[in-house]
Amino acid sequence: MNEEIIDLVYIVAAVLFIVGLKFLGSPASARKGNIISSVGMAIAVIATLFTKGLNYELIIGGFVIGGVIGAVVARKVEMTSMPEMVALFNGFGGLASLFVGWSALKNEPSPELFFLATVFLSILIGGLTFTGSLLAYGKLSERISGRPFVYMGQRIVNSSILIAVVVCAVLFIQNPADQNWLYLAVGLSLLLGVMFVLPIGGADMPVVMSLLNSFSGIAAAAAGFAIGNILLIVAGSLVGASGIILTNIMCKAMNRSLSNVLFSGFGTVSTSSGPVVEQGEVKPMSADDAYYVLEAASSVVVIPGYGMAVAQAQHVVKELQELLEKNGAEVVYAIHPVAGRMPGHMNVLLAEADVPYDLLLEMDQINPRMENFDVAIIIGANDVVNPAAREVESSPIYGMPVINADQAQTVFVLKRSMASGFAGIDNPLFLKENTRMLFGDAKESISTLVSEFKS
Amino acid sequence: MDIINLVFIFVLAIFLGVELINKVPSTLHTPLMSGSNAISGITLVGALALAGSDNAMVSMLGAVAVGFATINVIGGYMVTDRMLAMFKKKEGGDGK
């Protein structure tokens, strides 16, 4: 096939990617959109295979190994492990861009300045996406501690690494024959990825996931510039834009700037600031009492957080929802944008448990109606329902938009113990007059409620 | 191709991406991430040509890139499909 035809196929592929993303705009058409996008990918790859002078043995080898790994992981992964899996795949995307850039460089006997600069970008961004995503994977899967790792002079160290990379870039571009600068830059960009994710704690993971997602797209676009492939540029920038928007949404949902998330190691700096404003006592409640309140309730809102994922409680929650509905109550779910460890984490878990997506309400939809709900059940969420964000100016999360669970008639908090949330911030919600604590594993507590309803 | 043309396309694609993604509801953010991740596996297309080089170093690096990009593409699309298959509307509910 000659190059013009391949380029025409690339245009079709780009259109399919765009249409596919457009269809992702609604849950009803989203699955179709993903299939359209995958068709775009398939025809782009098939057309490329007709390029003259390919080494099919190596390509088939790569296809088989990569395809088997991808397919097995995609089929086996648990829905609760979705954040770490997305992080891992993201890292592989970055690594692929690094290798494409590197390979293109070796393939070019007399590189020009623009080529060198874009190759360098694809290697740098690809490299830091790879190690950053691997570290995020480690933190999310709890292979390593999810607590932020902060030390004195962190910003200075990170900035120095970045400057060193730029210096390597300049030295390398001036003298492309000397590859040592390139290797040093590869090493430094891998290091930068680690250093950049280290200070970020579990609760801030949605931001980092979005940002790394964006980087993997930008790295692909940079590789596209390097090898002069328009399809890589278009597809890469679509992904880059998507990640940037998600990052922005996540930052807004926490009322923090991106640099604050990236550099401040939330919760470690300002834990002991401010006096305890709220006075009151924690009122524990038995499952029996909870059952009587729920039985009388005519409207219930469920507010899930990361704790629901940890306890794998989504299926029993769905069971409770059905029993409450049978009992005549209205049940909805309120999802905070940063609940869980990645954007949309709670929605996927509840979808897995067969909860219809039209019952999942966003923060802005639920807050104006909150006082009309008889019961708010908080399952493993903490900071996203913390009224201190509205009321206590000295609180580190003051100003963050939260779900106003405290305005419901009665609030049930399902919690393992009285330990404070991830960020180590006191939650006055637990001390409010209308709050009852249901201590224990969320899954067990809800199972108990479910069996009370059944008996 | 002219550098300026490539940059032109890049800028337009970013704007298009922003317009498209802004319309994605938050309930679909996880599938959006994994689906866009699969799209970023488009580097596969670049890796294919490089894997065919006569230079052993180039083709080896290219082949490794083919492998990783394929994981991204196959795994990304499959897992996104798995997730999206689970998103259901309320049975018998009114259509939107």
Boltz contact constraints between the chains, C-beta under 6 A:
constraints:
  - contact:
      token1: [A, 17]
      token2: [B, 39]
      max_distance: 6.0
  - contact:
      token1: [A, 21]
      token2: [B, 20]
      max_distance: 6.0
  - contact:
      token1: [A, 22]
      token2: [B, 20]
      max_distance: 6.0
  - contact:
      token1: [A, 24]
      token2: [B, 24]
      max_distance: 6.0
  - contact:
      token1: [A, 24]
      token2: [B, 32]
      max_distance: 6.0
  - contact:
      token1: [A, 25]
      token2: [B, 23]
      max_distance: 6.0
  - contact:
      token1: [A, 25]
      token2: [B, 24]
      max_distance: 6.0
  - contact:
      token1: [A, 27]
      token2: [B, 87]
      max_distance: 6.0
  - contact:
      token1: [A, 30]
      token2: [B, 28]
      max_distance: 6.0
  - contact:
      token1: [A, 30]
      token2: [B, 84]
      max_distance: 6.0
  - contact:
      token1: [A, 31]
      token2: [B, 84]
      max_distance: 6.0
  - contact:
      token1: [A, 34]
      token2: [B, 35]
      max_distance: 6.0
  - contact:
      token1: [A, 34]
      token2: [B, 80]
      max_distance: 6.0
  - contact:
      token1: [A, 34]
      token2: [B, 81]
      max_distance: 6.0
  - contact:
      token1: [A, 34]
      token2: [B, 84]
      max_distance: 6.0
  - contact:
      token1: [A, 38]
      token2: [B, 77]
      max_distance: 6.0
  - contact:
      token1: [A, 41]
      token2: [B, 73]
      max_distance: 6.0
  - contact:
      token1: [A, 44]
      token2: [B, 45]
      max_distance: 6.0
  - contact:
      token1: [A, 48]
      token2: [B, 45]
      max_distance: 6.0
  - contact:
      token1: [A, 48]
      token2: [B, 48]
      max_distance: 6.0
  - contact:
      token1: [A, 51]
      token2: [B, 49]
      max_distance: 6.0
  - contact:
      token1: [A, 53]
      token2: [B, 52]
      max_distance: 6.0
  - contact:
      token1: [A, 54]
      token2: [B, 52]
      max_distance: 6.0
  - contact:
      token1: [A, 55]
      token2: [B, 51]
      max_distance: 6.0
  - contact:
      token1: [A, 55]
      token2: [B, 52]
      max_distance: 6.0
  - contact:
      token1: [A, 55]
      token2: [B, 59]
      max_distance: 6.0
  - contact:
      token1: [A, 58]
      token2: [B, 51]
      max_distance: 6.0
  - contact:
      token1: [A, 58]
      token2: [B, 59]
      max_distance: 6.0
  - contact:
      token1: [A, 58]
      token2: [B, 63]
      max_distance: 6.0
  - contact:
      token1: [A, 59]
      token2: [B, 48]
      max_distance: 6.0
  - contact:
      token1: [A, 59]
      token2: [B, 51]
      max_distance: 6.0
  - contact:
      token1: [A, 59]
      token2: [B, 66]
      max_distance: 6.0
  - contact:
      token1: [A, 62]
      token2: [B, 63]
      max_distance: 6.0
  - contact:
      token1: [A, 62]
      token2: [B, 66]
      max_distance: 6.0
  - contact:
      token1: [A, 62]
      token2: [B, 67]
      max_distance: 6.0
  - contact:
      token1: [A, 62]
      token2: [B, 70]
      max_distance: 6.0
  - contact:
      token1: [A, 63]
      token2: [B, 70]
      max_distance: 6.0
  - contact:
      token1: [A, 65]
      token2: [B, 67]
      max_distance: 6.0
  - contact:
      token1: [A, 66]
      token2: [B, 67]
      max_distance: 6.0
  - contact:
      token1: [A, 66]
      token2: [B, 70]
      max_distance: 6.0
  - contact:
      token1: [A, 66]
      token2: [B, 71]
      max_distance: 6.0
  - contact:
      token1: [A, 67]
      token2: [B, 70]
      max_distance: 6.0
  - contact:
      token1: [A, 67]
      token2: [B, 74]
      max_distance: 6.0
  - contact:
      token1: [A, 69]
      token2: [B, 71]
      max_distance: 6.0
  - contact:
      token1: [A, 70]
      token2: [B, 71]
      max_distance: 6.0
  - contact:
      token1: [A, 70]
      token2: [B, 74]
      max_distance: 6.0
  - contact:
      token1: [A, 70]
      token2: [B, 75]
      max_distance: 6.0
  - contact:
      token1: [A, 71]
      token2: [B, 74]
      max_distance: 6.0
  - contact:
      token1: [A, 73]
      token2: [B, 75]
      max_distance: 6.0
  - contact:
      token1: [A, 74]
      token2: [B, 75]
      max_distance: 6.0
  - contact:
      token1: [A, 74]
      token2: [B, 78]
      max_distance: 6.0
  - contact:
      token1: [A, 74]
      token2: [B, 79]
      max_distance: 6.0
  - contact:
      token1: [A, 86]
      token2: [B, 33]
      max_distance: 6.0
  - contact:
      token1: [A, 86]
      token2: [B, 34]
      max_distance: 6.0
  - contact:
      token1: [A, 89]
      token2: [B, 37]
      max_distance: 6.0
  - contact:
      token1: [A, 89]
      token2: [B, 72]
      max_distance: 6.0
  - contact:
      token1: [A, 89]
      token2: [B, 75]
      max_distance: 6.0
  - contact:
      token1: [A, 89]
      token2: [B, 76]
      max_distance: 6.0
  - contact:
      token1: [A, 90]
      token2: [B, 37]
      max_distance: 6.0
  - contact:
      token1: [A, 92]
      token2: [B, 68]
      max_distance: 6.0
  - contact:
      token1: [A, 92]
      token2: [B, 71]
      max_distance: 6.0
  - contact:
      token1: [A, 92]
      token2: [B, 72]
      max_distance: 6.0
  - contact:
      token1: [A, 93]
      token2: [B, 40]
      max_distance: 6.0
  - contact:
      token1: [A, 93]
      token2: [B, 41]
      max_distance: 6.0
  - contact:
      token1: [A, 93]
      token2: [B, 72]
      max_distance: 6.0
  - contact:
      token1: [A, 95]
      token2: [B, 68]
      max_distance: 6.0
  - contact:
      token1: [A, 96]
      token2: [B, 43]
      max_distance: 6.0
  - contact:
      token1: [A, 96]
      token2: [B, 65]
      max_distance: 6.0
  - contact:
      token1: [A, 96]
      token2: [B, 68]
      max_distance: 6.0
  - contact:
      token1: [A, 96]
      token2: [B, 69]
      max_distance: 6.0
  - contact:
      token1: [A, 97]
      token2: [B, 43]
      max_distance: 6.0
  - contact:
      token1: [A, 99]
      token2: [B, 61]
      max_distance: 6.0
  - contact:
      token1: [A, 99]
      token2: [B, 64]
      max_distance: 6.0
  - contact:
      token1: [A, 99]
      token2: [B, 65]
      max_distance: 6.0
  - contact:
      token1: [A, 100]
      token2: [B, 43]
      max_distance: 6.0
  - contact:
      token1: [A, 100]
      token2: [B, 46]
      max_distance: 6.0
  - contact:
      token1: [A, 100]
      token2: [B, 47]
      max_distance: 6.0
  - contact:
      token1: [A, 100]
      token2: [B, 65]
      max_distance: 6.0
  - contact:
      token1: [A, 102]
      token2: [B, 61]
      max_distance: 6.0
  - contact:
      token1: [A, 103]
      token2: [B, 50]
      max_distance: 6.0
  - contact:
      token1: [A, 103]
      token2: [B, 58]
      max_distance: 6.0
  - contact:
      token1: [A, 103]
      token2: [B, 61]
      max_distance: 6.0
  - contact:
      token1: [A, 103]
      token2: [B, 62]
      max_distance: 6.0
  - contact:
      token1: [A, 106]
      token2: [B, 57]
      max_distance: 6.0
  - contact:
      token1: [A, 106]
      token2: [B, 58]
      max_distance: 6.0
  - contact:
      token1: [A, 107]
      token2: [B, 53]
      max_distance: 6.0
  - contact:
      token1: [A, 107]
      token2: [B, 58]
      max_distance: 6.0
  - contact:
      token1: [A, 114]
      token2: [B, 3]
      max_distance: 6.0
  - contact:
      token1: [A, 213]
      token2: [B, 33]
      max_distance: 6.0
  - contact:
      token1: [A, 216]
      token2: [B, 40]
      max_distance: 6.0
  - contact:
      token1: [A, 217]
      token2: [B, 40]
      max_distance: 6.0
  - contact:
      token1: [A, 220]
      token2: [B, 40]
      max_distance: 6.0
  - contact:
      token1: [A, 220]
      token2: [B, 42]
      max_distance: 6.0
  - contact:
      token1: [A, 220]
      token2: [B, 43]
      max_distance: 6.0
  - contact:
      token1: [A, 223]
      token2: [B, 43]
      max_distance: 6.0
  - contact:
      token1: [A, 223]
      token2: [B, 46]
      max_distance: 6.0
  - contact:
      token1: [A, 225]
      token2: [B, 6]
      max_distance: 6.0
  - contact:
      token1: [A, 227]
      token2: [B, 46]
      max_distance: 6.0
  - contact:
      token1: [A, 228]
      token2: [B, 1]
      max_distance: 6.0
  - contact:
      token1: [A, 229]
      token2: [B, 46]
      max_distance: 6.0
  - contact:
      token1: [A, 230]
      token2: [B, 9]
      max_distance: 6.0
  - contact:
      token1: [A, 231]
      token2: [B, 45]
      max_distance: 6.0
  - contact:
      token1: [A, 232]
      token2: [B, 42]
      max_distance: 6.0
  - contact:
      token1: [A, 232]
      token2: [B, 46]
      max_distance: 6.0
  - contact:
      token1: [A, 233]
      token2: [B, 9]
      max_distance: 6.0
  - contact:
      token1: [A, 233]
      token2: [B, 10]
      max_distance: 6.0
  - contact:
      token1: [A, 234]
      token2: [B, 13]
      max_distance: 6.0
  - contact:
      token1: [A, 235]
      token2: [B, 39]
      max_distance: 6.0
  - contact:
      token1: [A, 235]
      token2: [B, 42]
      max_distance: 6.0
  - contact:
      token1: [A, 237]
      token2: [B, 10]
      max_distance: 6.0
  - contact:
      token1: [A, 237]
      token2: [B, 13]
      max_distance: 6.0
  - contact:
      token1: [A, 237]
      token2: [B, 14]
      max_distance: 6.0
  - contact:
      token1: [A, 237]
      token2: [B, 17]
      max_distance: 6.0
  - contact:
      token1: [A, 238]
      token2: [B, 17]
      max_distance: 6.0
  - contact:
      token1: [A, 239]
      token2: [B, 36]
      max_distance: 6.0
  - contact:
      token1: [A, 239]
      token2: [B, 39]
      max_distance: 6.0
  - contact:
      token1: [A, 239]
      token2: [B, 40]
      max_distance: 6.0
  - contact:
      token1: [A, 241]
      token2: [B, 14]
      max_distance: 6.0
  - contact:
      token1: [A, 241]
      token2: [B, 17]
      max_distance: 6.0
  - contact:
      token1: [A, 241]
      token2: [B, 18]
      max_distance: 6.0
  - contact:
      token1: [A, 242]
      token2: [B, 17]
      max_distance: 6.0
  - contact:
      token1: [A, 242]
      token2: [B, 21]
      max_distance: 6.0
  - contact:
      token1: [A, 242]
      token2: [B, 36]
      max_distance: 6.0
  - contact:
      token1: [A, 245]
      token2: [B, 21]
      max_distance: 6.0
  - contact:
      token1: [A, 337]
      token2: [B, 26]
      max_distance: 6.0
  - contact:
      token1: [A, 343]
      token2: [B, 29]
      max_distance: 6.0
  - contact:
      token1: [A, 344]
      token2: [B, 29]
      max_distance: 6.0
  - contact:
      token1: [A, 344]
      token2: [B, 30]
      max_distance: 6.0
  - contact:
      token1: [A, 347]
      token2: [B, 27]
      max_distance: 6.0
  - contact:
      token1: [A, 348]
      token2: [B, 30]
      max_distance: 6.0
  - contact:
      token1: [A, 348]
      token2: [B, 83]
      max_distance: 6.0
  - contact:
      token1: [A, 351]
      token2: [B, 86]
      max_distance: 6.0
  - contact:
      token1: [A, 351]
      token2: [B, 87]
      max_distance: 6.0
  - contact:
      token1: [A, 352]
      token2: [B, 86]
      max_distance: 6.0
  - contact:
      token1: [A, 356]
      token2: [B, 88]
      max_distance: 6.0
  - contact:
      token1: [A, 356]
      token2: [B, 89]
      max_distance: 6.0
  - contact:
      token1: [A, 356]
      token2: [B, 90]
      max_distance: 6.0
  - contact:
      token1: [A, 357]
      token2: [B, 27]
      max_distance: 6.0
  - contact:
      token1: [A, 357]
      token2: [B, 87]
      max_distance: 6.0
  - contact:
      token1: [A, 358]
      token2: [B, 89]
      max_distance: 6.0
  - contact:
      token1: [A, 358]
      token2: [B, 90]
      max_distance: 6.0
  - contact:
      token1: [A, 360]
      token2: [B, 27]
      max_distance: 6.0
  - contact:
      token1: [A, 362]
      token2: [B, 26]
      max_distance: 6.0
